[in-house]
Amino acid sequence: MLTTNTVIDGPAFRLDSSALPASGVDDGEPRTDSVELLRSGAIEIGIWEIAPGVATDTETDEVFVVLSGRARVDIEGQADPLELRAGTVGRLAAGARTRWTVTETLRKVYVLGTV
């Protein structure tokens, strides 16, 4: 957890590793790493990382900022994919079915929850 009145090095911060369920992996071995920085009511803020590969997911309400890496996110029913790179700010809607094609390990700061 992130304490008040402090900063961290987002691109270098140590994350906790976890394997993706096999049902969500389409190609490669895209492991994920994350750390929860703050939870307040229905809001969660953290850092999340995914290694190269292809994975599918069903999203929750999220706003994020990409710190490093590259990926394309195809969203079911949406013609144009999201092209992610360092500095990209994005929003995903709850229930969106996505396919992440990660070409360079991607790390992002996220805010989950509804306001």
Summary of the structure (lengths in Angstrom):
residues: 115
radius of gyration: 13.8
end to end distance: 21.2
largest distance: 42.1
contacts: 302
relative contact order: 0.26
helix: 3%
strand: 59%
